[in-house]
Amino acid sequence: MPATDSAAAFHVPLMSGDDYRESLRGYKPRVYVDGREVASVADEPSLRPGVQALAFTYDHARRPELAPAVLATQTRGNRVVNRMLHVNESAGDLLNKLEVVRMLCQETGCAQRYLAHDALNGLAQVAARIDDARGTTENRARFENYLDHVQDEDLSLGIAMTDAKGDRSRKPHQQANPDTYVHVVERNGKGILISGTKAIVTGGPYMHEFLVMPSRNMGPEDADFAVCCAVRVDAPGITIVARPAGRPGEKLEHGDALFSRKYGQSTAVVIFDRVFVPWERVFYAGEWEHSQVLTYSYATHHRHTCIGARAGFGDLLIGAGALMCEANGLDPDEKSNLRDPMVELITITESFYACGVAASVYAEKDAYSGSFMPEPVFANIGKLLLATKIYDMHRLAHEVSGGLIVALPGPDEDHNPATAATLAEVLQAAPGIPYDKRIQTARFIEDLTASYQGGWYSLISLHGGGSPAAMKKEIWRNYPVGSKVELVERLLERGVLHDETRAITKNRQPGKCCDTGCSAPGQPVMVPLPASRRGDGQV
């Protein structure tokens, strides 16, 4: 239900970007960047692009004209909350989440805060399953209390999922150093103590809290490693070792880092050393048989979200490529050698985004929690496409832009009286476009595609949310190959009957049009937004 249709609903107060920065000053995490300890995350220059990216998401959520999409009504309690902290109640919620993430990443490249949405949705599902298995309501209540806390405070959550892992051929309990995985080292009446290492925590230094989650399916011998809990980033015993966010204050070899000095992402290794977690923040500890549920549900939600994120990045490449064509004095309408790669770039971006839309429309209602989950085949296909096509997207941007994007003299020459006038004359192409505008566009494309940051976008697209092998496994596991086999066998008039014991036909699906054969699962359409939502104007 759109927030604007809920006049009687309680609107949870939302922080502004400045409020968010100030809130960070109330936390005192132990953070190291480039070998030195950071005194204040909010004021640290090396982390500024990441803080600015998160601040943008806060300001974005307060724009009244975007409220139908960026806010969501939570039926329980009739509360209007930030969509990045909402548990989906319909297919429409998933569609709106996808669109909002695309909008955010058009501006920031990677908005980061959306990981909280994916983790909270996965956690809602596993909490309900544990309760159903036990015949209790304790876990649901504990999760709902935490969800209310996160929404009321409008927090940003760092998802501490990927363990250091150690020897990849060994399970957690077989590691020579148990701290390569986060695990429970002690239990008492007040809570648990955890130790171990999470290796890739997005935005770790400038989050408010960490959601600690298992990174793999566990067996009974790994029960101590099957732990899910929430902790403040400055809890005693936590050390955050992070890399700078973006390229603050730096120059590219051939120009300013026009984009990545403004917005970027830090990733962190987070070390836990006997960190105390009270029971009210522990969602499970030892329930190894439920670890797979959380990793699977979170991964599916996150792969779906990644589709919107990289579509926003694709929008940046499409716009920059078109601008570069214009600045070079060439018109793709007239030049097929430019039009064809531009169309290919558009096709790639909108193809994987269409998979995200399909995964939303065909969303599946979780039988335990009642929340909605993206259809896994479309979600994984979309993520696989963006993961493997990101390199083609960079190549196509290079193809339409020309070699100038890495052959330019450095930006200092723009202000050198001995060279600036000459460069402005000889490096101008289209008569109506000044030299500085052409060069600015070229340096923007270099920053996005041919710099350290460009390589970062490629790698994070490839492995973020799981490797391509993981997506392929899920596509094969969920795709109804059995239905296709039986279709062909009927056409061959073999007269065979469905056999549940036959491996090749065990995965079947009667149809995708709806959940019951006559009704759509939840709200199947997005709420209306201003025309600018897809980048037609200012977002």
C-alpha positions as CSV (number, residue, x, y, z in Angstrom):
1,M,0.0,0.0,0.0
2,P,1.5,3.4,-1.0
3,A,2.5,5.6,1.9
4,T,0.4,8.5,0.5
5,D,-2.7,6.3,0.8
6,S,-2.3,5.8,4.5
7,A,-3.5,9.1,6.0
8,A,-4.0,7.5,9.5
9,A,-0.6,5.7,9.4
10,F,2.2,6.8,11.8
11,H,5.1,8.3,9.9
12,V,8.4,7.2,11.5
13,P,10.7,10.3,11.7
14,L,13.4,10.1,9.0
15,M,16.9,11.5,9.4
16,S,18.3,14.0,6.9
17,G,21.8,13.6,5.4
18,D,23.1,16.0,8.0
19,D,21.3,14.2,10.8
20,Y,23.0,11.0,9.6
21,R,26.5,12.6,9.7
22,E,25.8,13.9,13.2
23,S,24.5,10.5,14.4
24,L,27.8,9.0,13.4
25,R,29.6,11.3,15.8
26,G,27.7,9.6,18.6
27,Y,29.4,6.3,17.8
28,K,33.1,5.6,18.7
29,P,34.0,2.6,16.5
30,R,37.6,1.4,16.4
31,V,38.4,2.0,12.7
32,Y,41.7,1.8,10.9
33,V,42.2,3.1,7.3
34,D,45.6,3.0,5.5
35,G,47.4,1.9,8.7
36,R,46.1,4.7,11.0
37,E,43.3,5.0,13.4
38,V,40.4,7.2,12.5
39,A,39.3,9.6,15.2
40,S,35.8,10.5,13.7
41,V,34.3,8.5,10.9
42,A,31.9,11.4,9.9
43,D,34.9,13.8,9.5
44,E,37.5,11.5,8.0
45,P,38.4,12.7,4.5
46,S,39.3,9.1,3.3
47,L,35.8,8.0,4.1
48,R,33.9,11.1,2.9
49,P,32.6,9.7,-0.4
50,G,31.0,6.8,1.4
51,V,29.4,9.0,4.0
52,Q,28.1,11.3,1.3
53,A,26.6,8.3,-0.6
54,L,24.7,7.2,2.5
55,A,23.7,10.8,3.3
56,F,22.2,11.1,-0.2
57,T,19.9,8.1,0.6
58,Y,18.7,9.9,3.7
59,D,17.9,13.1,1.9
60,H,16.4,11.2,-1.0
61,A,13.9,9.5,1.3
62,R,12.6,12.9,2.6
63,R,11.6,14.2,-0.9
64,P,7.7,14.4,-0.8
65,E,7.3,13.8,-4.6
66,L,9.1,10.4,-4.2
67,A,7.3,9.3,-1.1
68,P,5.1,6.7,-2.8
69,A,8.2,4.7,-3.8
70,V,10.9,5.6,-1.2
71,L,8.6,5.0,1.7
72,A,6.5,1.9,2.6
73,T,3.6,1.2,4.9
74,Q,4.2,-1.6,7.3
75,T,0.9,-3.2,8.0
76,R,1.9,-4.3,11.5
77,G,1.5,-1.1,13.5
78,N,0.4,0.9,10.4
79,R,3.7,2.6,10.2
80,V,5.3,4.4,7.3
81,V,9.0,3.7,7.1
82,N,12.0,4.1,4.8
83,R,11.7,1.4,2.1
84,M,15.3,0.4,2.7
85,L,14.2,-0.9,6.1
86,H,10.9,-2.5,5.1
87,V,9.9,-6.1,5.0
88,N,8.1,-6.7,1.7
89,E,4.4,-7.3,1.9
90,S,3.6,-7.5,-1.9
91,A,5.1,-7.9,-5.3
92,G,4.6,-4.1,-5.6
93,D,7.0,-3.6,-2.7
94,L,9.7,-5.5,-4.6
95,L,9.1,-3.5,-7.8
96,N,9.3,-0.2,-5.9
97,K,12.4,-1.3,-4.1
98,L,14.0,-2.1,-7.4
99,E,13.1,1.3,-8.8
100,V,14.3,3.2,-5.8
101,V,17.6,1.4,-5.8
102,R,18.1,2.2,-9.4
103,M,17.4,5.9,-8.7
104,L,19.8,5.9,-5.8
105,C,22.6,4.4,-7.8
106,Q,22.1,6.7,-10.7
107,E,23.4,9.4,-8.4
108,T,25.8,7.5,-6.2
109,G,27.0,4.6,-8.2
110,C,26.4,2.3,-5.2
111,A,24.0,3.4,-2.5
112,Q,25.1,0.6,-0.1
113,R,22.2,1.1,2.3
114,Y,20.0,-1.3,0.4
115,L,21.8,-4.3,1.9
116,A,19.9,-3.7,5.1
117,H,16.6,-4.3,3.3
118,D,17.9,-7.6,1.9
119,A,19.1,-8.8,5.3
120,L,16.0,-7.8,7.2
121,N,13.8,-9.6,4.7
122,G,15.9,-12.7,4.9
123,L,15.9,-12.6,8.7
124,A,12.1,-12.2,8.9
125,Q,11.8,-15.5,7.0
126,V,14.2,-17.5,9.1
127,A,12.8,-16.1,12.4
128,A,9.3,-17.3,11.4
129,R,10.7,-20.8,10.3
130,I,12.5,-21.3,13.6
131,D,9.3,-20.4,15.6
132,D,7.2,-22.7,13.5
133,A,9.7,-25.5,14.0
134,R,9.6,-24.9,17.8
135,G,5.9,-24.1,18.1
136,T,6.8,-20.7,19.7
137,T,6.5,-17.0,18.8
138,E,9.7,-15.9,20.5
139,N,11.9,-15.4,17.5
140,R,9.3,-13.5,15.6
141,A,8.8,-11.1,18.5
142,R,12.6,-10.7,18.9
143,F,13.0,-9.9,15.2
144,E,10.0,-7.5,15.2
145,N,11.3,-5.6,18.2
146,Y,14.7,-5.2,16.5
147,L,13.0,-4.2,13.2
148,D,11.0,-1.5,15.1
149,H,14.2,-0.3,16.7
150,V,16.0,0.0,13.3
151,Q,13.1,1.8,11.7
152,D,12.4,4.1,14.7
153,E,16.1,5.2,14.7
154,D,16.3,5.2,10.8
155,L,19.6,3.3,11.1
156,S,22.1,2.1,8.5
157,L,23.1,-1.5,8.9
158,G,26.3,-3.2,7.8
159,I,25.8,-6.8,6.7
160,A,28.6,-8.9,8.2
161,M,28.1,-12.1,6.3
162,T,31.2,-13.1,4.3
163,D,33.6,-14.9,6.7
164,A,37.4,-14.9,6.1
165,K,36.8,-18.7,5.5
166,G,40.5,-19.8,5.8
167,D,41.1,-23.0,3.8
168,R,38.2,-23.1,1.4
169,S,38.3,-26.9,1.2
170,R,37.5,-27.2,4.9
171,K,34.3,-26.6,6.8
172,P,34.3,-24.1,9.7
173,H,34.9,-26.6,12.5
174,Q,37.8,-28.1,10.5
175,Q,39.8,-24.8,10.2
176,A,43.2,-24.6,11.9
177,N,42.2,-21.1,13.1
178,P,38.5,-21.0,14.2
179,D,38.6,-17.2,14.0
180,T,38.4,-17.4,10.2
181,Y,34.7,-17.8,10.8
182,V,32.6,-15.9,13.4
183,H,31.4,-18.3,16.1
184,V,30.0,-18.4,19.6
185,V,32.8,-18.8,22.2
186,E,30.6,-18.5,25.3
187,R,27.0,-18.5,26.4
188,N,25.5,-17.3,29.7
189,G,22.3,-16.1,31.1
190,K,22.7,-12.6,29.7
191,G,23.8,-13.4,26.1
192,I,26.6,-14.8,24.0
193,L,30.2,-13.8,23.2
194,I,31.4,-14.1,19.6
195,S,34.8,-14.1,18.0
196,G,36.0,-14.4,14.4
197,T,36.4,-12.4,11.2
198,K,34.0,-11.1,8.6
199,A,36.0,-10.2,5.5
200,I,33.9,-8.1,3.2
201,V,31.5,-5.7,5.0
202,T,30.1,-3.0,2.7
203,G,30.3,0.5,4.2
204,G,31.5,-1.0,7.5
205,P,33.1,2.1,9.1
206,Y,30.1,4.4,8.6
207,M,27.2,2.1,9.6
208,H,25.4,2.3,12.9
209,E,25.1,-1.5,13.6
210,F,26.3,-4.8,12.2
211,L,24.0,-7.7,11.4
212,V,26.1,-10.7,11.8
213,M,24.9,-13.6,9.6
214,P,26.3,-17.0,8.6
215,S,27.9,-17.2,5.2
216,R,27.1,-20.8,4.3
217,N,25.1,-23.9,5.1
218,M,26.2,-25.5,8.3
219,G,26.1,-29.1,9.6
220,P,25.6,-30.2,13.3
221,E,29.4,-30.1,13.9
222,D,29.4,-26.4,12.9
223,A,26.6,-25.4,15.3
224,D,28.8,-22.8,17.1
225,F,29.4,-21.1,13.7
226,A,25.6,-20.9,13.0
227,V,25.1,-17.5,14.7
228,C,23.0,-14.5,13.7
229,C,22.9,-11.4,15.8
230,A,23.0,-7.6,15.8
231,V,25.7,-5.4,17.5
232,R,26.6,-1.7,17.5
233,V,29.7,-0.9,15.4
234,D,31.4,0.4,18.5
235,A,30.7,-2.6,20.7
236,P,33.8,-3.5,22.8
237,G,36.0,-6.1,21.0
238,I,35.2,-4.9,17.5
239,T,38.0,-3.7,15.2
240,I,37.2,-2.4,11.7
241,V,40.0,-2.4,9.2
242,A,38.8,-0.6,6.1
243,R,39.9,0.8,2.8
244,P,39.2,4.3,1.7
245,A,35.8,5.0,0.1
246,G,36.1,6.1,-3.6
247,R,39.2,8.2,-4.5
248,P,38.9,11.2,-2.2
249,G,41.3,14.0,-2.9
250,E,43.1,12.1,-5.6
251,K,43.7,12.6,-9.3
252,L,43.5,10.0,-12.0
253,E,46.6,9.6,-14.2
254,H,44.9,11.7,-16.8
255,G,42.3,13.7,-14.9
256,D,40.4,14.4,-11.8
257,A,38.3,11.6,-10.2
258,L,35.1,13.6,-11.0
259,F,32.7,11.0,-9.7
260,S,34.5,8.8,-7.2
261,R,35.9,11.7,-5.2
262,K,32.2,12.6,-4.4
263,Y,30.7,9.2,-4.0
264,G,32.3,5.9,-3.2
265,Q,32.2,2.8,-1.0
266,S,34.5,1.5,1.7
267,T,34.7,-2.2,2.4
268,A,36.0,-3.5,5.7
269,V,37.4,-6.5,7.4
270,V,35.6,-6.7,10.8
271,I,37.4,-8.5,13.6
272,F,35.3,-9.7,16.6
273,D,37.2,-10.5,19.8
274,R,34.8,-11.9,22.5
275,V,32.1,-9.4,21.6
276,F,29.2,-9.6,24.0
277,V,25.7,-9.7,22.4
278,P,22.6,-9.7,24.7
279,W,20.0,-12.4,24.1
280,E,17.5,-9.8,22.8
281,R,19.9,-9.1,19.9
282,V,20.5,-12.8,19.1
283,F,18.3,-14.2,16.4
284,Y,19.8,-17.7,16.5
285,A,22.9,-19.3,18.0
286,G,23.4,-23.0,17.3
287,E,20.4,-23.6,15.1
288,W,22.6,-25.0,12.3
289,E,19.7,-26.5,10.4
290,H,18.3,-23.0,9.7
291,S,21.6,-21.5,8.4
292,Q,20.8,-22.4,4.8
293,V,17.4,-20.7,4.9
294,L,19.0,-17.3,5.8
295,T,21.9,-17.5,3.4
296,Y,19.5,-18.5,0.6
297,S,16.8,-15.9,1.3
298,Y,19.3,-13.1,1.8
299,A,21.2,-14.0,-1.4
300,T,18.0,-14.1,-3.4
301,H,16.9,-10.7,-2.1
302,H,20.3,-9.2,-2.6
303,R,20.8,-10.5,-6.1
304,H,17.4,-8.9,-7.0
305,T,18.5,-5.6,-5.5
306,C,21.9,-5.7,-7.3
307,I,20.0,-5.6,-10.5
308,G,18.5,-2.2,-9.7
309,A,21.9,-1.0,-8.5
310,R,23.8,-1.9,-11.7
311,A,20.9,-0.6,-13.8
312,G,21.6,2.8,-12.2
313,F,25.2,2.4,-13.0
314,G,24.3,1.5,-16.6
315,D,22.3,4.7,-16.8
316,L,25.4,6.6,-16.0
317,L,27.3,4.9,-18.8
318,I,24.5,5.4,-21.3
319,G,24.3,9.1,-20.6
320,A,28.0,9.6,-20.5
321,G,28.5,7.7,-23.8
322,A,25.8,9.7,-25.5
323,L,27.4,13.0,-24.3
324,M,30.8,11.9,-25.5
325,C,29.4,11.1,-29.0
326,E,28.0,14.6,-29.0
327,A,31.2,16.2,-27.7
328,N,33.1,14.4,-30.4
329,G,30.9,16.0,-33.1
330,L,29.2,12.8,-34.0
331,D,25.5,11.8,-34.1
332,P,24.5,8.2,-33.4
333,D,21.5,8.8,-35.5
334,E,23.8,9.2,-38.5
335,K,26.6,6.8,-37.5
336,S,25.7,3.1,-37.1
337,N,29.2,2.4,-35.7
338,L,28.1,4.5,-32.7
339,R,24.4,3.7,-32.7
340,D,25.0,0.0,-32.6
341,P,27.2,-0.1,-29.5
342,M,24.9,2.4,-27.8
343,V,21.9,0.2,-28.5
344,E,23.9,-2.8,-27.2
345,L,24.7,-0.9,-24.0
346,I,21.0,0.0,-23.6
347,T,20.0,-3.6,-24.3
348,I,22.3,-5.1,-21.7
349,T,21.2,-2.7,-19.0
350,E,17.5,-3.0,-19.7
351,S,17.7,-6.8,-20.2
352,F,19.0,-7.5,-16.7
353,Y,16.6,-4.9,-15.2
354,A,13.7,-6.6,-17.0
355,C,14.7,-9.8,-15.1
356,G,14.4,-7.9,-11.9
357,V,10.9,-6.7,-12.9
358,A,9.9,-10.2,-13.7
359,A,11.3,-11.5,-10.4
360,S,9.2,-8.9,-8.7
361,V,5.9,-9.6,-10.6
362,Y,6.3,-13.3,-10.1
363,A,7.3,-12.9,-6.4
364,E,6.6,-15.7,-4.1
365,K,4.9,-15.3,-0.7
366,D,6.9,-17.0,2.1
367,A,4.7,-19.6,3.8
368,Y,6.1,-18.9,7.2
369,S,6.6,-15.1,7.5
370,G,4.1,-13.9,4.9
371,S,6.7,-11.7,3.3
372,F,7.4,-11.6,-0.4
373,M,10.5,-13.0,-2.0
374,P,11.8,-12.4,-5.6
375,E,11.2,-15.3,-7.9
376,P,14.6,-17.0,-7.8
377,V,15.2,-18.0,-11.4
378,F,14.6,-14.4,-12.8
379,A,16.6,-12.9,-9.9
380,N,19.6,-15.1,-10.4
381,I,19.5,-14.7,-14.2
382,G,19.4,-10.9,-13.9
383,K,22.3,-11.0,-11.5
384,L,24.3,-13.4,-13.7
385,L,23.7,-11.1,-16.7
386,L,25.0,-8.0,-14.9
387,A,27.9,-9.9,-13.4
388,T,29.2,-11.1,-16.7
389,K,28.1,-8.2,-18.9
390,I,29.7,-5.4,-16.8
391,Y,32.9,-5.8,-18.7
392,D,31.0,-5.5,-22.0
393,M,29.3,-2.4,-20.6
394,H,32.7,-0.8,-20.0
395,R,33.9,-1.9,-23.4
396,L,30.9,-0.3,-25.2
397,A,31.4,2.9,-23.3
398,H,35.0,2.9,-24.5
399,E,34.0,2.1,-28.0
400,V,31.7,5.1,-28.4
401,S,34.0,7.5,-26.5
402,G,37.3,7.0,-28.3
403,G,40.8,6.7,-26.9
404,L,40.8,10.3,-25.6
405,I,39.4,9.2,-22.2
406,V,42.9,7.8,-21.3
407,A,45.1,9.9,-23.6
408,L,44.3,13.3,-22.2
409,P,47.0,15.5,-20.6
410,G,46.6,15.9,-16.9
411,P,44.1,18.4,-15.5
412,D,46.8,20.7,-14.3
413,E,47.4,21.6,-18.0
414,D,43.9,23.1,-18.1
415,H,45.2,25.9,-16.0
416,N,48.8,26.1,-17.3
417,P,49.1,29.4,-19.2
418,A,51.8,27.9,-21.5
419,T,49.5,25.1,-22.8
420,A,45.8,25.8,-21.8
421,A,45.0,28.0,-24.7
422,T,46.5,25.7,-27.3
423,L,44.8,22.6,-25.9
424,A,41.4,24.4,-25.8
425,E,41.8,25.1,-29.5
426,V,43.1,21.8,-30.8
427,L,41.1,19.4,-28.5
428,Q,37.7,21.0,-29.2
429,A,35.6,18.8,-31.6
430,A,32.0,19.9,-32.0
431,P,31.8,23.6,-32.7
432,G,29.1,24.2,-30.1
433,I,30.7,22.3,-27.3
434,P,33.5,24.0,-25.4
435,Y,36.8,22.2,-24.8
436,D,36.3,22.0,-21.1
437,K,32.9,20.3,-21.5
438,R,34.3,17.7,-23.8
439,I,37.2,17.0,-21.5
440,Q,35.1,16.8,-18.4
441,T,32.9,14.1,-20.0
442,A,36.0,12.2,-21.1
443,R,37.4,12.3,-17.5
444,F,34.0,11.2,-16.1
445,I,34.0,8.1,-18.3
446,E,37.7,7.4,-17.4
447,D,36.8,7.6,-13.7
448,L,33.8,5.1,-14.1
449,T,35.5,2.6,-16.5
450,A,39.2,3.0,-16.9
451,S,40.5,3.8,-13.4
452,Y,41.0,2.0,-10.1
453,Q,37.4,2.7,-9.4
454,G,36.3,1.3,-12.7
455,G,38.0,-1.9,-11.9
456,W,36.3,-1.9,-8.5
457,Y,32.9,-1.6,-10.2
458,S,33.7,-4.6,-12.4
459,L,34.8,-6.8,-9.6
460,I,32.1,-5.9,-7.2
461,S,29.5,-6.6,-10.0
462,L,31.1,-10.0,-10.7
463,H,31.3,-11.3,-7.1
464,G,29.0,-9.1,-5.1
465,G,26.0,-11.2,-3.9
466,G,27.8,-14.4,-4.9
467,S,30.0,-15.6,-7.7
468,P,28.6,-16.5,-11.2
469,A,28.9,-20.2,-10.2
470,A,26.5,-19.6,-7.3
471,M,23.9,-18.0,-9.6
472,K,24.2,-20.8,-12.1
473,K,23.7,-23.3,-9.4
474,E,20.5,-21.6,-8.2
475,I,19.2,-21.2,-11.8
476,W,19.6,-24.9,-12.4
477,R,18.2,-25.9,-9.0
478,N,15.0,-23.8,-9.4
479,Y,14.4,-24.0,-13.1
480,P,11.5,-26.4,-14.0
481,V,13.6,-28.5,-16.4
482,G,11.3,-31.4,-15.6
483,S,8.3,-29.6,-17.1
484,K,10.2,-29.1,-20.3
485,V,11.3,-32.7,-20.5
486,E,7.7,-34.0,-20.0
487,L,6.5,-31.5,-22.6
488,V,8.8,-33.0,-25.2
489,E,7.9,-36.5,-24.2
490,R,4.2,-35.8,-24.6
491,L,4.9,-34.4,-28.1
492,L,6.9,-37.6,-28.9
493,E,3.8,-39.5,-27.8
494,R,5.8,-41.6,-25.4
495,G,2.8,-41.9,-23.0
496,V,5.1,-41.6,-19.9
497,L,3.7,-40.5,-16.6
498,H,5.4,-38.2,-14.2
499,D,7.7,-40.0,-11.9
500,E,8.8,-38.3,-8.7
501,T,11.8,-40.6,-8.4
502,R,13.2,-39.7,-11.9
503,A,15.9,-37.1,-11.4
504,I,15.5,-35.3,-14.7
505,T,11.8,-34.5,-14.1
506,K,11.8,-33.9,-10.4
507,N,11.8,-30.1,-10.8
508,R,8.4,-29.1,-12.2
509,Q,6.3,-26.0,-12.3
510,P,2.7,-25.8,-13.5
511,G,2.9,-22.1,-14.4
512,K,4.2,-18.7,-13.5
513,C,1.2,-16.5,-14.1
514,C,0.1,-16.4,-10.5
515,D,0.2,-18.1,-7.1
516,T,-3.2,-19.8,-7.2
517,G,-4.1,-19.8,-10.9
518,C,-6.5,-16.9,-10.6
519,S,-5.0,-14.1,-8.5
520,A,-1.8,-12.2,-8.6
521,P,0.5,-12.4,-5.6
522,G,0.2,-9.1,-3.8
523,Q,0.4,-5.8,-5.6
524,P,1.7,-6.4,-9.1
525,V,2.4,-2.8,-10.2
526,M,4.6,0.0,-9.0
527,V,3.0,3.2,-7.6
528,P,3.1,6.2,-9.9
529,L,6.2,8.5,-9.7
530,P,7.2,11.7,-11.4
531,A,8.5,11.2,-14.9
532,S,12.1,11.9,-13.7
533,R,12.3,8.6,-11.8
534,R,14.2,6.9,-14.6
535,G,16.7,9.7,-15.1
536,D,14.6,11.9,-17.4
537,G,15.5,14.8,-15.2
538,Q,16.8,15.4,-11.7
539,V,16.2,12.5,-9.3
